[in-house]
Amino acid sequence: MPDAPGTGTPAAELTLALPVLRPPGRRGRAARTLTARAVLLTCLVALVSVVVTALVALPLTVRASNVEARTSLVDQTTLVVALLNARPNPAGAARVAARLRERGLTMWLIQHGQPDHPGLPARFVTVVATGHPISGRTGVVDGQVMLIEGRVLGDGTGDGVILAAPAQVGLATVVWNRLGLALLAGLLAGALAGTLLARRLARPIRRAAHAAGRLSAGDRSVRVPPEGPAEAEDLAHALNDLAAALSTSEGRQRDFLLSVSHELRTPLTTLRGYAEALADGVVGPDGAQRAGQTMLGEAQHLDRLVMDLLALARLEAADFPVEVVPVDVAALIRDAAQLWGGRCAAVGVVLRAEEIPAAPVPVQTDPGRLRQIVDGLMENALRVVPPRAPLVLAVYPPAPDPAGPGYVAVEVRDGGPGFTDADLRVMFDRGAMYQRYRGVRKVGSGLGLALAAGLVRRLGGTIEAGHAPEGGARFTVRLPAGVYQTRTSC
């Protein structure tokens, strides 16, 4: 195997020395999948929902529990006062206090301004001892927040009873303990729902990815069955359209290469035949001049074909040369008509220059490229226009337009066989007309119209094909009459 250029290392060793590019590892890929993100999102939503519900429900629950406990405490206080007034003796008071303790309540009996046991704040004792009731109060007894209710006994001479019940300030802990189960259930439900949802959403995406991989591998027959949701269905339709477009494009490329190879082979065969005849002495001195002229014509045809191919290839490059200068389109078309007049007369075609204004029609463009477009359209027309049929060149200055400078139009019309409406839709595709009319009428390489369309777009204009009033084809090139703006691609 030959050495790599500029080195003494064999090409095989050089290839092995290059780093092997491998696809990125799958580590961490699971965390980036749609399934994982959907599960995480649904769990997060469930967590936020439970927490928000708890934050709203906790104060309401605590308040409702305290209201219920205070109502019960008021009822118990009223009942105790009635019992003690009916049986005002220490033994009865002790039995009532014991029953209240079983229910979680604490009772203090106030006699002559003194409680029967300690722990009660002095301010509550003072209120009852002075003959005033206590209602709806809260206090701290032995370090615990209590609901306080007090009533006066007998004739109000310093005797009374005070009941205390624990306030429900610790209910939040109970609620949070119960909330843990709800939170766990919500997270499990979120994970399950997220998994099912993600699988439902990821299935069409995986199919689309698989189809895209097959497309990149060259399989143009792949199609993706459209299925919901709407975004995934749009993706499937887009991939199917892409596959169809790639198949059509590659088919046109194959046809284009076949047509180009045929166009190259024909002059090469002629050149080879005459060269062999000259080398073998078949063509004598009398026929050498004619043979040379034929070979020169075929070489020029090859040169034009190669130049067209190079121009088509360079049209999409950013460095495609375009030299913009002020151009009088009317003068340029008059010069073209004068040049083409002789060629048209030689084959019996009537060339008419119509609608060309005497006044200048200025445009900022590349005169060489514009002339190349006009010459290409004239060449295609002259190939098919029969003798005594018209070939028309026309220029239309921009109409007054308050919204902008308008467009200058250059038309090439002929009285030839023309094209069908189906032809007009693919008129500027490479090799399309060659494939349609090969063997039916005289055709070129199929590059001229594609080259003309690409040049017009690079000049910032538009080109349109239609039916001419003379019975043949009409090509209209429109260039902006205002500030020139070049385009970098076709």
C-alpha positions in Angstrom: 0.0 0.0 0.0 1.4 3.4 -0.9 2.7 5.7 1.8 0.6 8.6 3.0 1.5 11.8 1.2 4.3 13.7 2.8 5.1 11.0 5.3 7.0 7.7 5.5 4.2 6.0 7.2 2.0 3.5 5.3 -1.5 4.6 4.8 -2.9 1.6 6.8 -0.8 2.5 9.8 -1.8 6.1 9.5 -5.4 5.1 9.5 -5.0 3.0 12.6 -3.2 5.8 14.4 -6.2 8.1 14.1 -8.6 8.2 17.1 -11.7 6.1 16.6 -14.8 8.2 17.1 -17.4 6.3 19.1 -20.9 7.5 19.9 -21.3 9.1 23.3 -21.8 6.7 26.2 -25.2 5.8 27.5 -24.2 6.7 31.0 -26.7 9.1 32.4 -28.9 8.7 29.4 -31.8 7.2 31.5 -31.9 10.4 33.5 -32.5 12.4 30.3 -35.2 10.3 28.8 -38.7 11.5 28.4 -40.0 8.7 30.7 -37.7 9.8 33.6 -38.6 13.4 33.2 -42.3 12.8 33.0 -42.1 10.6 36.1 -40.1 13.3 37.9 -42.5 16.0 36.8 -45.7 14.1 37.9 -44.1 13.2 41.3 -43.2 16.9 41.8 -46.7 17.9 40.9 -48.1 15.4 43.4 -45.7 16.5 46.1 -46.6 20.2 45.6 -50.3 19.4 45.5 -50.1 17.5 48.8 -48.0 20.2 50.5 -50.2 23.1 49.3 -53.3 21.2 50.5 -51.7 20.6 53.9 -50.7 24.2 54.2 -54.2 25.4 53.5 -56.0 22.7 55.6 -53.8 22.8 58.7 -54.9 26.2 60.0 -58.5 25.5 59.2 -58.4 22.1 60.9 -56.7 23.5 64.1 -59.2 26.3 64.3 -62.2 24.0 63.9 -60.8 21.6 66.5 -60.3 24.4 69.0 -63.8 25.7 68.4 -65.2 22.2 69.0 -63.1 21.7 72.1 -64.1 25.1 73.6 -67.8 24.4 73.0 -67.5 21.1 74.8 -65.6 22.8 77.6 -68.4 25.4 78.0 -71.0 22.7 78.2 -68.9 20.8 80.8 -68.4 23.9 82.9 -72.1 24.7 82.9 -72.9 21.1 84.0 -70.3 21.1 86.7 -71.6 24.4 88.1 -75.1 23.0 88.2 -73.9 19.8 90.1 -71.8 21.7 92.6 -74.6 24.2 93.3 -77.0 21.3 93.9 -74.5 19.4 96.2 -72.0 21.9 97.7 -69.8 19.4 99.5 -66.1 18.4 99.1 -66.9 14.8 98.4 -69.2 15.6 95.4 -66.6 18.1 94.1 -63.9 15.4 94.2 -66.0 12.9 92.3 -66.7 15.5 89.6 -63.0 16.3 89.3 -62.1 12.7 88.9 -64.6 12.2 86.1 -63.3 15.3 84.3 -59.8 14.0 84.5 -60.9 10.8 82.8 -62.0 13.0 79.9 -58.7 15.0 79.8 -60.1 18.0 81.7 -58.7 19.7 84.8 -60.9 21.3 87.4 -60.0 23.8 90.2 -62.4 24.5 92.9 -62.1 28.1 94.3 -63.1 28.6 97.9 -62.7 31.9 99.7 -60.5 33.1 96.8 -58.1 30.1 97.0 -57.8 27.1 94.5 -57.9 23.6 95.9 -54.6 22.7 94.2 -51.8 24.6 92.5 -50.9 25.1 88.9 -53.6 27.7 87.9 -52.3 31.2 87.0 -53.3 33.7 89.7 -55.0 36.0 87.4 -57.8 33.5 86.7 -58.3 32.9 90.4 -58.6 36.6 91.0 -61.2 37.0 88.3 -63.5 34.3 89.7 -62.9 35.3 93.3 -64.2 38.8 92.6 -67.4 37.3 91.2 -66.7 37.5 87.4 -66.9 34.5 85.0 -64.1 33.5 82.6 -65.1 32.7 79.0 -63.1 32.1 75.8 -59.7 32.6 77.5 -56.4 30.7 76.9 -53.5 30.3 79.3 -50.4 28.2 80.0 -50.8 25.7 82.8 -47.8 23.6 83.7 -46.2 24.5 80.4 -49.1 23.5 78.3 -51.5 25.8 76.4 -55.0 25.3 77.8 -58.5 26.6 77.1 -59.9 28.2 80.2 -63.6 28.5 81.3 -64.6 29.7 84.9 -67.9 30.3 86.7 -69.0 31.7 90.1 -70.6 29.3 92.6 -73.4 30.1 95.1 -73.9 33.8 95.9 -70.6 34.9 94.5 -68.7 35.4 97.8 -65.3 34.2 96.5 -66.3 30.6 95.5 -66.2 29.3 92.0 -65.0 26.6 89.6 -62.5 26.7 86.7 -62.1 24.1 84.0 -59.2 23.7 81.6 -58.9 21.6 78.4 -55.8 21.2 76.2 -55.7 23.5 73.2 -55.3 21.7 69.9 -51.9 23.4 69.0 -50.3 20.0 68.5 -52.8 18.9 65.9 -50.3 19.9 63.1 -48.0 17.0 64.1 -51.0 14.6 63.9 -52.0 16.0 60.5 -48.4 15.8 59.2 -48.1 12.2 60.4 -51.3 11.3 58.5 -50.1 13.4 55.6 -47.1 11.1 55.1 -49.4 8.3 53.9 -51.1 10.7 51.5 -47.8 12.0 50.3 -46.5 8.5 49.6 -49.7 7.6 47.8 -49.5 10.7 45.7 -45.8 10.1 44.8 -46.6 6.5 43.8 -49.6 7.6 41.7 -47.5 10.3 40.1 -44.7 7.8 39.2 -47.3 5.4 37.7 -49.1 8.1 35.8 -45.8 9.6 34.6 -44.5 6.2 33.4 -47.7 5.5 31.5 -47.8 9.0 30.0 -44.2 9.0 29.1 -44.4 5.6 27.4 -47.5 6.8 25.4 -45.6 9.9 24.3 -42.3 8.3 23.7 -43.5 5.5 21.5 -44.1 7.6 18.4 -40.9 9.5 19.1 -38.9 6.3 19.2 -40.6 5.2 16.0 -39.6 8.5 14.4 -36.1 8.1 15.6 -35.9 4.6 14.3 -37.3 5.8 10.9 -34.8 8.6 10.8 -31.9 6.1 11.4 -33.2 4.0 8.5 -33.4 7.1 6.3 -29.8 8.0 7.2 -28.8 4.5 6.3 -30.3 4.9 2.8 -33.7 3.2 3.2 -36.1 5.6 1.4 -39.1 3.2 1.7 -39.5 3.7 5.4 -42.7 5.3 6.5 -43.9 6.2 10.1 -47.6 5.5 11.0 -49.1 8.7 12.2 -50.5 8.5 15.7 -51.4 11.0 18.5 -50.7 13.3 20.1 -50.9 16.0 17.4 -47.3 17.0 17.7 -46.1 13.3 17.2 -48.5 13.0 14.3 -47.0 16.1 12.7 -43.5 14.7 13.2 -44.6 11.4 11.5 -46.0 13.3 8.5 -42.9 15.4 8.3 -40.6 12.3 8.3 -42.8 10.7 5.6 -42.7 13.8 3.5 -38.9 13.9 4.0 -38.6 10.3 2.9 -40.7 11.0 -0.2 -38.8 14.1 -1.0 -35.4 12.3 -0.6 -36.6 9.5 -2.8 -37.7 12.0 -5.5 -34.6 14.0 -5.2 -32.3 11.0 -5.5 -34.3 9.8 -8.5 -33.8 13.1 -10.2 -30.1 13.1 -9.3 -29.8 9.7 -11.0 -31.6 10.9 -14.0 -29.5 14.0 -14.1 -26.3 12.0 -13.9 -27.5 9.8 -16.7 -28.4 12.7 -18.9 -25.1 14.4 -18.2 -23.2 11.3 -18.9 -25.1 10.9 -22.2 -24.3 14.5 -23.1 -20.6 14.0 -22.3 -20.4 10.7 -24.1 -21.8 12.0 -27.4 -19.1 14.7 -28.1 -16.4 12.4 -26.7 -17.4 9.7 -29.1 -17.2 12.1 -32.0 -13.8 13.4 -30.9 -12.5 9.9 -30.4 -13.7 8.8 -33.9 -12.1 11.7 -35.7 -8.9 11.3 -33.7 -8.7 7.6 -34.6 -9.4 8.5 -38.2 -6.7 11.1 -38.3 -4.2 8.8 -36.5 -4.9 5.9 -38.9 -4.7 8.1 -42.0 -8.3 7.5 -43.0 -8.8 11.3 -43.2 -6.6 12.7 -45.9 -5.2 16.2 -46.2 -8.4 17.4 -48.0 -10.6 16.3 -45.1 -8.3 17.4 -42.2 -9.7 20.9 -42.1 -13.3 19.7 -41.9 -12.4 17.1 -39.3 -10.7 19.8 -37.2 -13.7 22.1 -37.4 -15.9 19.2 -36.2 -13.6 18.4 -33.4 -13.4 22.1 -32.4 -17.2 22.3 -32.3 -17.5 19.2 -30.1 -14.8 20.5 -27.8 -16.6 23.8 -27.5 -19.8 21.9 -26.6 -17.9 19.9 -24.0 -16.4 23.2 -22.6 -19.9 24.7 -22.3 -21.3 21.6 -20.6 -18.4 21.5 -18.1 -18.7 25.3 -17.4 -22.5 24.8 -16.8 -21.7 22.0 -14.3 -19.1 24.1 -12.5 -21.5 27.1 -12.4 -24.3 24.9 -11.0 -21.9 23.5 -8.4 -20.7 27.0 -7.3 -24.1 28.6 -7.2 -24.6 27.4 -3.7 -21.2 28.6 -2.5 -20.8 31.9 -0.7 -17.8 32.9 -2.9 -19.8 32.7 -6.2 -18.6 35.8 -8.1 -21.3 38.5 -8.6 -20.1 42.0 -9.6 -22.9 44.5 -9.0 -22.8 47.7 -11.1 -25.4 50.1 -12.5 -26.8 48.5 -15.7 -29.1 49.8 -18.4 -31.3 46.7 -19.0 -32.8 48.2 -22.2 -29.3 48.7 -23.7 -28.2 45.2 -22.6 -31.2 43.6 -24.3 -30.8 45.6 -27.5 -27.2 44.4 -27.7 -28.4 40.8 -27.1 -31.0 41.1 -29.8 -28.4 42.4 -32.3 -26.1 39.5 -31.5 -28.8 36.8 -31.7 -30.3 38.3 -34.9 -27.7 36.7 -37.1 -28.1 33.2 -35.6 -31.9 33.4 -35.8 -31.8 34.5 -39.4 -29.4 31.6 -40.2 -32.1 29.1 -39.2 -35.1 31.1 -40.4 -36.4 32.2 -37.0 -37.9 35.6 -36.8 -36.4 37.6 -33.9 -38.4 40.5 -32.6 -37.3 43.0 -30.0 -40.5 44.4 -28.5 -41.4 46.8 -25.7 -37.8 47.9 -25.2 -37.9 51.5 -24.0 -35.7 54.1 -25.6 -35.0 55.6 -22.2 -32.5 53.9 -19.9 -34.0 51.2 -17.5 -31.4 51.2 -14.6 -30.9 48.2 -12.4 -28.2 47.4 -9.9 -27.0 44.0 -11.0 -24.3 42.0 -12.6 -24.4 42.6 -16.4 -22.4 39.5 -17.2 -24.7 37.2 -15.2 -27.8 38.8 -16.6 -26.5 38.4 -20.1 -25.7 34.7 -19.3 -29.3 34.2 -18.2 -30.7 35.8 -21.4 -28.3 33.9 -23.7 -29.2 30.6 -22.0 -32.9 31.2 -22.4 -32.3 32.2 -26.1 -30.2 29.1 -26.7 -33.0 26.8 -25.3 -35.7 28.6 -27.4 -33.7 28.6 -30.6 -33.2 24.8 -30.2 -36.9 24.0 -30.6 -38.4 27.0 -32.5 -39.3 25.9 -36.1 -38.4 28.1 -39.1 -40.5 31.2 -39.6 -41.8 31.1 -36.0 -41.2 34.1 -33.8 -38.7 34.6 -31.0 -39.3 37.7 -28.9 -37.1 39.7 -26.5 -38.9 42.3 -24.4 -38.2 44.6 -21.5 -40.8 46.1 -19.1 -39.8 49.0 -16.8 -41.2 49.0 -13.3 -44.7 50.3 -12.9 -45.2 53.2 -10.4 -45.6 51.7 -7.0 -45.9 53.8 -3.8 -45.0 50.8 -1.7 -41.5 50.3 -3.3 -39.3 50.7 -6.4 -40.9 47.7 -8.2 -39.3 45.2 -10.6 -37.8 45.4 -14.1 -39.0 42.5 -16.2 -37.2 40.8 -19.1 -39.1 38.4 -21.2 -38.1 35.7 -23.7 -41.1 34.3 -25.7 -41.2 32.0 -28.6 -43.6 30.3 -31.0 -42.3 26.8 -30.5 -44.0 23.7 -29.2 -44.2 25.1 -25.7 -44.8 23.2 -22.4 -47.7 21.7 -20.5 -48.9 22.8 -17.1 -47.2 19.8 -15.6 -43.9 20.8 -17.3 -44.1 24.3 -15.7 -44.1 22.9 -12.2 -40.7 21.2 -12.7 -39.3 23.5 -15.4 -36.3 24.6 -13.4 -35.4 21.2 -11.9 -32.1 19.8 -13.1 -32.5 17.5 -16.1 -36.4 17.4 -15.7 -37.0 18.6 -19.3 -34.3 16.3 -20.7 -36.0 13.3 -19.2 -39.5 14.3 -20.4 -38.6 15.2 -24.0 -35.5 13.0 -24.8 -36.3 11.3 -28.1 -39.4 13.5 -28.6 -37.8 16.8 -29.5 -34.3 18.3 -29.6 -33.1 18.9 -26.1 -30.0 20.0 -24.4 -28.3 18.7 -21.3 -31.1 19.8 -19.0 -28.8 22.2 -17.2 -29.6 25.5 -18.8 -32.9 26.2 -17.1 -31.6 25.1 -13.7 -28.6 27.3 -14.1 -30.7 30.3 -15.2 -33.0 29.9 -12.2 -30.0 29.7 -9.8 -28.4 32.8 -11.3 -31.6 34.8 -11.1 -32.0 33.9 -7.4 -28.4 34.9 -6.7 -29.1 38.3 -8.4 -32.0 38.8 -5.9 -34.7 38.3 -8.6 -37.3 35.8 -9.6 -37.9 33.7 -12.8 -41.2 32.4 -14.0 -42.2 30.1 -16.8 -45.6 30.2 -18.6 -47.4 30.1 -21.9 -46.6 32.7 -24.5 -49.2 34.5 -26.7 -47.1 33.4 -29.7 -48.0 29.8 -28.9 -44.8 28.6 -27.3 -43.0 29.2 -23.9 -42.6 32.4 -22.0 -39.8 33.0 -19.5 -40.0 36.2 -17.3 -37.0 37.4 -15.3 -37.8 40.1 -12.7 -35.1 42.1 -11.0 -35.6 44.6 -8.2 -35.3 48.1 -9.4 -34.2 49.4 -6.0 -31.1 48.6 -3.8 -29.4 45.4 -4.8 -29.1 42.7 -2.2 -27.2 39.6 -3.1 -28.2 36.2 -1.8 -25.7 33.6 -0.5 -27.6 30.5 -1.6 -30.1 29.2 -4.0 
